[in-house]
């Protein structure tokens, strides 16, 4: 059991009790957010660094013996887990506020700790960096949110194409460079699907490989572009970042750099959706507006007014109209905002369809929204929503990170009060979420208690899901 101080901002200091194994974050399961419904948002909300970018940048820091300085690192339990993993293999990390200094020169190669990797899917991406730098790596199969199958086949196939020998035994992925070679070999890789995690893993592996690597059907997410920018600062030769074809010419070594993590487009989108749902006016900043284009387009289509100025987006929520969305890899509508947008559509005028194409089990929030009074029918991966005039507050448990955010938005909309549990999921991906909502005028309080609310089993009467498996880590 470890006690870890997380410094989130100058004015906030949070003590997180990190408990390894199956009891990890059990203290958060007894906490809830009490929300006084029918609130309005007003003001400007600061957007933190992107979780999904920061995690892979931490993995990329393993590629060099020189110091990496990462700025705009969000204070999240997922980030703390990754830091614990890096510490365990000898990485020295020093932080001040949201700035992290990383020294990887004293890494000792061993198996990454199962109890930590099992709770954080992104930690698996360390395999590419460790393998290409040291010639071997042992990484447990990844964990994370229970939102469906997220296979690592693309990671494994790509690393094998680069010249790795890989064996999976008792839940451990053991990888090493074949024969007596000291480097991976550049090659041509065509991904069967644009997997974010596989693209990131293979980019890192290719940076120190011998010769040129071409990755076709690569994922195009902003977090991948952020990774490529940092690797280029470190001396990597990467061409085509943000395109479906990425070319990497291997170099002998990579150096240190200072890099600022991009703003979190998912956090920004969550607040914009909350404002639309409450007919409120807020500004989110800093953001990179084109990262949110698919979201702002749908918000405008549903009735909100969007104004973009520099690195800020202002929304003025108006009467909500039902619109359809299909989640898709970037630049499509992000799967991570499907649940919050579904909460918005519960009170829209008219009908809407929400189609989830990324994860087959990412509709766990539907029956909870129905309990609050929504009218949603679920058939496989499509939610058919008929907007209602109002929903009612309830005590509910979020089952994953984004469903928890959706329930909080629903609680803000609802008549009456709500208590939302599942904060062990929420705190993985939203920095000071309730504090930011308070600053926007929402009455919300984190309650600490001994009672743990266990959601009763709920079965959706539908056929087994058949969804295209596209990994969006």
C-alpha positions as CSV (number, residue, x, y, z in Angstrom):
1,X,0.0,0.0,0.0
2,X,1.5,3.4,-1.1
3,X,0.6,6.9,-0.1
4,X,1.1,9.3,-3.0
5,X,0.7,13.1,-3.1
6,X,-0.6,14.4,-6.3
7,X,-0.1,18.1,-6.9
8,X,-2.8,19.2,-9.3
9,X,-2.7,23.0,-9.1
10,X,-1.0,25.6,-6.9
11,X,-4.2,25.7,-4.8
12,X,-5.2,22.1,-4.7
13,X,-3.4,19.1,-3.2
14,X,-5.0,15.7,-3.3
15,X,-3.9,12.6,-1.3
16,X,-4.4,9.5,-3.3
17,X,-4.2,6.1,-1.6
18,X,-2.8,3.7,-4.2
19,X,-3.7,0.2,-3.3
20,X,-2.3,-2.5,-5.6
21,X,-4.1,-5.5,-6.8
22,X,-7.9,-6.1,-6.9
23,X,-8.5,-3.5,-4.2
24,X,-7.0,-0.7,-6.2
25,X,-9.0,2.5,-5.8
26,X,-11.4,0.8,-3.5
27,X,-11.5,4.0,-1.4
28,X,-13.0,5.8,-4.4
29,X,-15.9,3.3,-4.6
30,X,-17.3,4.7,-1.4
31,X,-17.2,8.2,-2.7
32,X,-19.9,9.9,-4.7
33,X,-20.7,13.2,-6.3
34,X,-23.9,14.8,-5.0
35,X,-25.5,16.9,-7.6
36,X,-28.3,19.4,-7.2
37,X,-30.2,19.2,-10.5
38,X,-31.4,21.7,-13.0
39,X,-28.2,23.7,-12.8
40,X,-26.8,26.3,-15.2
41,X,-23.2,26.7,-16.3
42,X,-21.5,30.1,-16.9
43,X,-17.9,31.2,-17.3
44,X,-14.7,29.9,-18.6
45,X,-13.3,26.4,-17.9
46,X,-9.5,25.7,-18.1
47,X,-8.9,22.5,-20.1
48,X,-6.2,20.2,-18.8
49,X,-3.6,18.3,-20.8
50,X,-4.8,15.3,-22.7
51,X,-4.7,12.0,-20.7
52,X,-4.4,9.8,-23.7
53,X,-1.5,11.9,-25.0
54,X,0.3,12.2,-21.7
55,X,0.3,8.4,-21.1
56,X,1.9,7.6,-24.5
57,X,4.5,10.4,-24.1
58,X,5.5,8.9,-20.8
59,X,6.0,5.6,-22.5
60,X,8.1,7.4,-25.2
61,X,10.4,8.9,-22.6
62,X,11.9,5.4,-22.2
63,X,13.5,5.7,-25.7
64,X,16.3,8.0,-24.5
65,X,18.9,8.3,-21.7
66,X,18.5,12.0,-21.7
67,X,16.1,14.1,-19.7
68,X,12.5,14.6,-21.0
69,X,10.5,17.4,-19.6
70,X,6.7,17.1,-20.1
71,X,4.6,20.2,-19.4
72,X,0.8,20.4,-19.0
73,X,0.6,16.9,-17.4
74,X,-2.9,16.3,-15.9
75,X,-3.3,15.1,-12.4
76,X,-5.2,11.8,-12.8
77,X,-5.0,8.4,-11.3
78,X,-4.1,6.9,-14.7
79,X,-1.1,9.2,-14.8
80,X,-0.1,8.2,-11.3
81,X,-0.3,4.5,-12.3
82,X,1.9,5.0,-15.3
83,X,4.4,6.9,-13.1
84,X,4.4,4.0,-10.6
85,X,5.1,1.6,-13.4
86,X,8.1,3.7,-14.7
87,X,9.4,4.1,-11.1
88,X,9.3,0.3,-10.8
89,X,11.8,-0.2,-13.6
90,X,14.2,2.6,-12.4
91,X,12.9,5.7,-14.0
92,X,13.4,8.8,-11.9
93,X,10.5,11.3,-12.0
94,X,10.4,14.8,-10.4
95,X,7.3,16.9,-10.6
96,X,6.2,20.4,-9.8
97,X,2.6,21.4,-10.4
98,X,1.8,20.1,-13.9
99,X,5.5,19.7,-15.1
100,X,7.2,16.4,-15.0
101,X,11.0,15.8,-15.4
102,X,11.8,12.2,-16.5
103,X,15.2,10.6,-16.3
104,X,15.3,7.1,-17.8
105,X,19.1,6.5,-17.9
106,X,19.1,4.0,-15.0
107,X,16.4,1.7,-16.3
108,X,16.9,-2.0,-15.4
109,X,15.1,-4.4,-17.6
110,X,12.6,-6.7,-16.0
111,X,9.0,-7.6,-16.3
112,X,6.7,-4.7,-15.8
113,X,4.6,-5.2,-12.6
114,X,1.4,-7.2,-13.4
115,X,-0.7,-5.5,-10.7
116,X,-0.1,-2.1,-12.1
117,X,-0.1,-2.9,-15.9
118,X,-3.4,-4.9,-15.4
119,X,-5.1,-1.7,-14.3
120,X,-3.9,0.6,-17.1
121,X,-4.2,-0.4,-20.7
122,X,-1.9,2.4,-22.0
123,X,1.1,0.9,-20.0
124,X,1.2,-1.9,-22.6
125,X,2.5,0.6,-25.1
126,X,5.8,0.6,-23.2
127,X,6.6,-2.7,-25.1
128,X,7.5,-0.9,-28.3
129,X,10.0,1.5,-26.6
130,X,11.6,-1.1,-24.4
131,X,11.9,-3.7,-27.2
132,X,13.6,-1.3,-29.7
133,X,15.9,0.2,-27.1
134,X,17.0,-2.8,-25.1
135,X,16.2,-5.7,-27.5
136,X,13.7,-7.3,-25.1
137,X,10.6,-6.6,-23.1
138,X,8.2,-8.4,-20.8
139,X,4.8,-6.8,-20.4
140,X,1.6,-8.3,-18.9
141,X,-1.5,-8.2,-21.0
142,X,-3.3,-4.9,-20.5
143,X,-6.3,-3.9,-18.4
144,X,-8.4,-0.7,-18.2
145,X,-12.1,0.1,-18.6
146,X,-14.5,-2.8,-19.2
147,X,-15.9,-1.4,-22.5
148,X,-15.4,-4.4,-24.8
149,X,-12.7,-6.2,-26.7
150,X,-9.6,-4.2,-27.5
151,X,-7.3,-6.8,-29.0
152,X,-3.5,-6.4,-29.2
153,X,-3.2,-8.5,-32.4
154,X,-2.1,-5.4,-34.4
155,X,0.6,-4.6,-31.9
156,X,1.9,-8.1,-31.9
157,X,1.8,-8.6,-35.7
158,X,3.5,-5.3,-36.3
159,X,6.3,-6.0,-33.9
160,X,6.8,-9.4,-35.4
161,X,7.0,-7.8,-38.9
162,X,9.8,-5.5,-37.4
163,X,11.8,-8.6,-36.5
164,X,10.6,-9.4,-33.0
165,X,10.1,-12.9,-31.6
166,X,7.0,-12.9,-29.3
167,X,5.6,-15.5,-26.9
168,X,2.6,-15.0,-24.7
169,X,2.7,-17.2,-21.6
170,X,0.5,-17.0,-18.5
171,X,-0.7,-13.5,-19.4
172,X,2.8,-12.1,-20.1
173,X,3.9,-10.9,-23.5
174,X,7.6,-11.7,-23.9
175,X,9.3,-10.0,-26.8
176,X,12.9,-10.0,-28.0
177,X,14.8,-9.2,-31.2
178,X,15.3,-12.4,-33.3
179,X,18.7,-14.0,-33.5
180,X,21.9,-12.1,-32.7
181,X,20.6,-8.8,-34.1
182,X,20.8,-5.7,-32.0
183,X,18.1,-3.8,-33.8
184,X,14.7,-4.2,-35.2
185,X,14.5,-4.0,-39.0
186,X,12.4,-1.4,-40.8
187,X,9.6,-2.9,-42.8
188,X,6.2,-2.2,-44.4
189,X,3.2,-2.7,-42.1
190,X,-0.4,-2.4,-43.1
191,X,-2.8,-2.4,-40.2
192,X,-6.1,-4.3,-40.6
193,X,-7.8,-1.5,-38.7
194,X,-6.6,2.0,-37.7
195,X,-5.7,1.0,-34.1
196,X,-4.5,4.0,-32.0
197,X,-2.5,1.9,-29.6
198,X,-0.9,-0.2,-32.3
199,X,0.0,2.8,-34.3
200,X,1.7,4.4,-31.3
201,X,3.5,1.2,-30.3
202,X,4.9,0.7,-33.8
203,X,5.9,4.3,-34.3
204,X,8.0,4.1,-31.1
205,X,9.5,0.7,-32.0
206,X,10.4,2.0,-35.5
207,X,12.3,5.1,-34.3
208,X,15.4,3.1,-33.4
209,X,15.0,0.3,-36.0
210,X,17.4,-0.3,-38.8
211,X,16.1,1.4,-42.0
212,X,12.7,2.7,-43.0
213,X,9.4,1.6,-41.6
214,X,6.1,2.4,-43.4
215,X,2.8,2.1,-41.5
216,X,-0.3,2.1,-43.7
217,X,-3.9,2.5,-42.5
218,X,-2.4,4.2,-39.5
219,X,-4.7,5.9,-36.9
220,X,-4.8,9.7,-37.3
221,X,-5.8,10.8,-33.8
222,X,-4.3,14.1,-32.4
223,X,-2.6,12.1,-29.7
224,X,-0.6,10.3,-32.3
225,X,0.4,13.6,-33.9
226,X,1.5,14.8,-30.5
227,X,3.6,11.7,-30.0
228,X,5.3,12.3,-33.4
229,X,6.0,15.9,-32.6
230,X,7.7,15.0,-29.4
231,X,9.7,12.1,-31.0
232,X,10.8,14.5,-33.7
233,X,12.1,16.9,-31.1
234,X,14.0,14.0,-29.7
235,X,15.7,13.4,-33.1
236,X,13.4,10.9,-34.7
237,X,12.7,11.1,-38.4
238,X,9.0,10.8,-39.0
239,X,7.0,11.8,-42.0
240,X,3.2,11.9,-42.6
241,X,2.0,12.3,-39.0
242,X,-1.8,12.7,-39.1
243,X,-2.1,10.8,-42.4
244,X,-3.1,7.3,-43.1
245,X,0.5,6.5,-44.1
246,X,3.4,7.2,-41.7
247,X,7.0,6.8,-42.6
248,X,9.8,6.4,-40.0
249,X,13.5,6.3,-40.8
250,X,15.3,4.7,-37.8
251,X,18.1,6.6,-36.1
252,X,20.9,5.4,-33.8
253,X,19.7,7.2,-30.7
254,X,17.2,9.7,-29.4
255,X,17.9,12.7,-27.1
256,X,16.0,14.7,-24.5
257,X,13.5,17.5,-25.1
258,X,10.9,19.7,-23.5
259,X,7.3,19.2,-24.7
260,X,3.9,20.5,-23.8
261,X,1.0,18.0,-23.9
262,X,-1.9,19.0,-26.1
263,X,-5.2,20.1,-24.5
264,X,-7.7,17.3,-23.8
265,X,-10.3,17.3,-26.5
266,X,-12.5,14.8,-24.7
267,X,-12.6,16.9,-21.5
268,X,-13.4,20.0,-23.6
269,X,-16.1,18.2,-25.5
270,X,-17.6,17.0,-22.2
271,X,-18.0,20.5,-20.9
272,X,-19.4,21.8,-24.2
273,X,-22.0,19.0,-24.2
274,X,-22.9,19.8,-20.5
275,X,-23.4,23.5,-21.5
276,X,-25.6,22.5,-24.4
277,X,-27.7,20.2,-22.2
278,X,-28.4,23.0,-19.8
279,X,-28.9,25.8,-22.3
280,X,-25.9,27.5,-20.8
281,X,-23.1,29.7,-22.2
282,X,-19.4,28.8,-21.4
283,X,-16.0,29.1,-23.0
284,X,-13.5,26.2,-23.0
285,X,-9.8,27.2,-23.3
286,X,-7.1,26.3,-24.2
287,X,-8.2,23.9,-27.0
288,X,-7.1,23.1,-30.5
289,X,-10.5,23.8,-32.3
290,X,-10.0,21.4,-35.3
291,X,-9.5,18.5,-32.8
292,X,-13.2,19.1,-31.8
293,X,-14.7,19.8,-35.2
294,X,-16.8,16.6,-35.4
295,X,-18.2,17.5,-31.9
296,X,-18.9,21.2,-32.5
297,X,-20.6,20.4,-35.8
298,X,-23.0,18.1,-34.1
299,X,-23.6,20.6,-31.3
300,X,-24.4,23.2,-33.9
301,X,-26.7,20.8,-35.7
302,X,-28.5,20.2,-32.4
303,X,-29.2,23.9,-31.9
304,X,-26.3,25.4,-30.0
305,X,-24.3,28.4,-31.2
306,X,-20.6,27.8,-31.5
307,X,-18.0,30.6,-31.7
308,X,-14.3,29.9,-32.2
309,X,-11.6,32.4,-31.4
310,X,-8.0,31.5,-31.3
311,X,-7.5,28.6,-28.9
312,X,-11.0,29.0,-27.3
313,X,-14.5,27.7,-28.1
314,X,-17.6,29.5,-26.8
315,X,-21.0,27.7,-26.8
316,X,-24.4,29.2,-26.2
317,X,-26.9,26.4,-25.6
318,X,-30.4,26.8,-27.0
319,X,-33.3,24.6,-27.6
320,X,-32.0,21.1,-28.2
321,X,-32.9,19.2,-31.4
322,X,-32.4,15.5,-31.9
323,X,-29.5,14.5,-34.1
324,X,-27.9,11.2,-35.1
325,X,-24.2,10.3,-34.5
326,X,-22.0,7.5,-35.5
327,X,-18.7,7.1,-33.6
328,X,-15.7,6.8,-35.8
329,X,-11.9,7.1,-35.7
330,X,-10.6,10.7,-35.9
331,X,-11.6,12.9,-37.6
332,X,-15.0,11.3,-36.9
333,X,-17.1,11.7,-33.8
334,X,-15.1,10.3,-30.9
335,X,-16.3,7.2,-29.1
336,X,-15.2,8.8,-25.8
337,X,-17.9,11.4,-26.2
338,X,-20.7,9.0,-27.2
339,X,-22.0,8.6,-23.7
340,X,-22.1,12.3,-22.8
341,X,-23.8,13.1,-26.1
342,X,-26.4,10.4,-25.4
343,X,-27.2,12.2,-22.1
344,X,-27.7,15.4,-24.1
345,X,-30.1,13.6,-26.5
346,X,-32.3,12.3,-23.7
347,X,-34.0,15.7,-23.4
348,X,-33.8,16.8,-27.1
349,X,-36.9,17.6,-29.1
350,X,-37.6,14.8,-31.5
351,X,-35.8,11.5,-32.0
352,X,-32.1,10.5,-32.5
353,X,-30.0,7.5,-33.1
354,X,-26.6,6.9,-31.5
355,X,-24.5,4.3,-33.2
356,X,-21.4,3.0,-31.5
357,X,-18.9,1.5,-34.0
358,X,-15.7,1.3,-31.9
359,X,-16.4,-0.7,-28.8
360,X,-19.1,-3.4,-28.5
361,X,-19.8,-2.9,-24.8
362,X,-19.9,0.9,-24.6
363,X,-23.6,1.2,-24.0
364,X,-23.7,0.5,-20.3
365,X,-25.1,3.9,-19.5
366,X,-28.3,3.4,-21.5
367,X,-30.3,1.5,-18.8
368,X,-29.1,4.0,-16.2
369,X,-30.4,6.9,-18.2
370,X,-33.7,5.0,-18.7
371,X,-33.9,4.7,-14.9
372,X,-33.7,8.5,-14.7
373,X,-36.7,8.7,-17.1
374,X,-35.1,8.7,-20.5
375,X,-36.8,6.9,-23.4
376,X,-34.1,4.8,-25.1
377,X,-34.3,1.5,-26.8
378,X,-31.1,-0.4,-27.4
379,X,-30.6,-2.8,-30.3
380,X,-27.1,-4.2,-30.5
381,X,-24.9,-1.1,-30.8
382,X,-27.6,1.4,-31.7
383,X,-29.5,3.5,-29.2
384,X,-32.8,4.9,-30.4
385,X,-33.7,7.9,-28.3
386,X,-37.0,9.7,-28.0
387,X,-36.5,13.0,-26.2
388,X,-38.4,13.6,-23.0
389,X,-39.3,16.8,-21.3
390,X,-37.3,16.0,-18.1
391,X,-35.4,13.3,-16.3
392,X,-35.3,12.8,-12.6
393,X,-32.4,12.6,-10.1
394,X,-31.2,9.2,-8.8
395,X,-28.4,7.4,-7.1
396,X,-26.4,5.6,-9.8
397,X,-23.1,3.9,-10.4
398,X,-21.0,4.7,-13.5
399,X,-19.4,1.6,-15.0
400,X,-16.6,3.2,-16.9
401,X,-14.9,6.6,-17.3
402,X,-17.1,8.1,-20.0
403,X,-20.4,6.6,-18.7
404,X,-19.6,8.3,-15.3
405,X,-19.2,11.6,-17.0
406,X,-22.5,11.0,-18.9
407,X,-24.3,10.3,-15.6
408,X,-23.0,13.6,-14.1
409,X,-24.3,15.5,-17.0
410,X,-27.6,13.8,-16.6
411,X,-27.6,14.6,-12.9
412,X,-27.1,18.3,-13.7
413,X,-30.0,18.2,-16.2
414,X,-32.3,16.3,-13.9
415,X,-35.1,17.5,-11.6
416,X,-34.1,16.7,-8.0
417,X,-30.8,15.5,-6.6
418,X,-28.5,12.7,-7.7
419,X,-25.6,10.8,-6.3
420,X,-23.2,9.4,-8.8
421,X,-20.8,6.7,-7.8
422,X,-18.0,5.1,-9.8
423,X,-15.5,7.9,-9.2
424,X,-12.7,5.3,-9.5
425,X,-13.5,5.6,-13.2
426,X,-14.1,9.3,-13.4
427,X,-10.8,10.3,-11.7
428,X,-8.9,8.3,-14.3
429,X,-9.6,10.9,-17.0
430,X,-11.0,14.1,-15.6
431,X,-8.8,16.5,-13.6
432,X,-10.7,18.3,-10.8
433,X,-14.0,17.7,-12.6
434,X,-16.3,18.7,-9.7
435,X,-14.1,21.8,-8.9
436,X,-14.4,23.0,-12.5
437,X,-18.2,22.4,-12.5
438,X,-18.4,24.3,-9.2
439,X,-16.6,27.3,-10.7
440,X,-19.1,27.3,-13.5
441,X,-22.0,27.5,-11.0
442,X,-23.1,23.9,-10.6
443,X,-24.0,22.8,-7.0
444,X,-21.9,19.6,-6.7
445,X,-20.1,18.0,-3.7
446,X,-17.9,15.0,-3.3
447,X,-19.1,12.9,-0.4
448,X,-16.8,10.6,1.5
449,X,-18.5,7.6,3.1
450,X,-18.2,4.0,4.0
451,X,-21.3,2.9,2.0
452,X,-20.6,1.4,-1.4
453,X,-23.5,1.4,-3.8
454,X,-23.6,-1.8,-5.9
455,X,-25.5,-1.5,-9.1
456,X,-28.0,-4.3,-9.6
457,X,-27.5,-6.6,-12.5
458,X,-29.2,-5.4,-15.6
459,X,-29.6,-7.3,-18.8
460,X,-30.5,-5.7,-22.1
461,X,-32.9,-7.8,-24.2
462,X,-31.0,-7.7,-27.5
463,X,-28.9,-10.0,-29.7
464,X,-25.2,-10.4,-29.2
465,X,-23.3,-7.4,-30.5
466,X,-21.5,-7.7,-33.8
467,X,-19.4,-4.5,-34.1
468,X,-16.3,-3.8,-36.1
469,X,-13.4,-4.0,-33.7
470,X,-11.4,-0.8,-34.0
471,X,-9.2,-0.1,-31.1
472,X,-9.2,3.4,-29.7
473,X,-7.0,3.3,-26.7
